[in-house]
């Protein structure tokens, strides 16, 4: 199963294509809301496979697209391995968007995944809004993102 267009749109819209320094050519690294060095659409890994640092060289928009595609493929494989029940394309895509943001370990340990793997779809959907914190704070962007992901998850 692969991420559908709606899921990709959620990732791109909420991660945003951020340029840490608009005065230099290319897309520079920036700190995410909890202080993690990031580049492009929320990538924490560079093309060389190493963690992004604030000293990472600028990248082009095409490189940002490649990083996003690589991270999405990795996330798709991970989510697929964790699922024990069949899901719709929209459910899968909502889970990939969530996991792209919270990390695969958090999905693996989540009540959301446990409920879904017990075929308790509506209860699993109700877990999306709980993932609204970053650095211990509730972030409005995460509240909005989880609402959109939940809506996609529940869309047949």
C-alpha positions in Angstrom: 0.0 0.0 0.0 1.2 3.5 -0.7 0.4 7.0 0.5 -2.4 8.6 -1.5 -2.5 12.2 -2.7 -4.6 13.3 0.2 -2.1 11.9 2.7 0.9 13.5 0.8 -1.0 16.8 0.8 -1.4 16.7 4.6 2.3 16.1 5.0 3.3 18.8 2.6 0.8 21.3 4.0 1.6 20.8 7.6 5.3 20.2 7.4 5.7 23.1 5.1 8.7 23.8 2.9 10.7 25.9 5.2 13.8 28.0 4.4 15.8 28.7 7.6 17.6 31.6 5.9 15.7 33.3 3.1 18.8 35.5 2.3 20.9 32.5 1.0 20.2 30.4 -2.1 18.6 27.1 -1.5 16.7 25.7 1.5 18.6 25.9 4.7 18.1 23.8 7.8 15.8 25.2 10.5 14.8 24.2 14.0 11.4 22.5 14.3 9.0 23.6 17.2 10.9 21.4 19.7 14.4 22.4 18.5 15.3 19.5 16.2 17.4 20.5 13.1 15.3 19.8 10.1 15.4 20.5 6.3 12.9 20.6 3.5 9.5 19.1 4.4 10.4 18.1 7.9 13.3 15.8 7.0 15.7 15.1 9.8 18.0 13.0 7.6 20.1 14.4 4.8 20.8 12.8 1.4 23.9 11.2 2.9 21.9 9.3 5.5 23.2 11.4 8.4 21.1 13.5 10.8 20.6 17.1 9.7 22.5 19.7 11.8 22.2 23.4 11.6 25.5 23.3 9.6 23.9 21.2 6.9 24.4 22.8 3.4 21.4 24.3 1.7 19.4 22.0 -0.6 17.3 22.6 -3.7 13.5 22.1 -3.9 14.2 19.1 -6.0 16.4 17.6 -3.3 13.7 18.4 -0.7 11.3 16.4 -2.9 13.7 13.5 -3.0 14.2 13.6 0.8 10.4 13.6 1.2 9.9 10.7 -1.2 12.6 8.7 0.6 11.1 9.4 4.1 7.6 8.6 2.9 8.7 5.2 1.4 10.4 4.3 4.6 7.3 5.4 6.7 5.0 3.4 4.4 7.0 0.2 4.8 7.1 0.7 8.6 3.3 1.4 8.9 2.5 -1.6 6.7 4.6 -3.9 8.9 2.8 -2.8 12.0 -0.7 -3.4 10.7 -2.3 -6.7 11.5 -5.7 -5.9 9.9 -6.7 -4.7 6.4 -7.1 -0.9 6.1 -8.4 1.4 3.4 -6.1 3.7 1.4 -7.3 6.7 3.4 -6.7 4.9 6.8 -3.2 3.9 5.6 -2.4 7.4 4.4 -3.6 9.1 7.6 -1.4 6.7 9.5 1.6 7.4 7.3 1.1 11.2 7.8 0.8 10.7 11.6 3.9 8.5 11.7 5.9 10.9 9.4 5.3 13.5 12.2 5.5 11.5 15.4 8.0 8.8 14.4 7.6 5.0 14.0 8.4 4.1 17.5 5.6 6.3 18.8 3.1 4.7 16.4 4.3 1.2 17.4 3.8 1.9 21.1 0.5 3.7 20.6 -3.0 2.9 21.8 -4.2 4.0 18.3 -2.3 1.1 16.7 -3.4 -1.4 19.3 -7.1 -0.4 18.9 -6.9 -0.5 15.1 -5.3 -3.9 15.1 -8.2 -5.0 17.2 -10.6 -3.7 14.5 -11.8 -0.9 16.8 -11.6 1.7 14.0 -13.7 4.4 15.6 -11.9 4.2 18.9 -8.6 4.2 17.0 -9.7 7.4 15.2 -10.5 9.0 18.6 -6.8 8.6 19.4 -5.6 11.0 16.7 -6.3 14.2 18.7 -4.2 12.9 21.6 -1.0 13.4 19.5 -1.1 17.2 19.7 1.9 17.9 21.9 5.4 18.7 21.0 8.0 19.5 23.7 5.2 19.1 26.3 3.1 21.9 24.8 -0.1 21.6 22.8 0.5 23.2 19.4 -2.3 24.6 17.4 -0.7 23.3 14.2 -0.8 19.7 15.6 -4.4 20.1 16.7 -5.3 21.1 13.2 -3.2 18.4 11.6 -4.7 15.6 13.8 -8.2 16.8 12.9 -7.4 16.5 9.2 -5.7 13.2 9.6 -8.6 11.8 11.6 -11.1 13.1 9.0 -9.1 11.3 6.3 -8.9 8.1 8.4 -12.7 8.0 8.7 -13.3 8.8 5.1 -14.4 5.6 3.2 
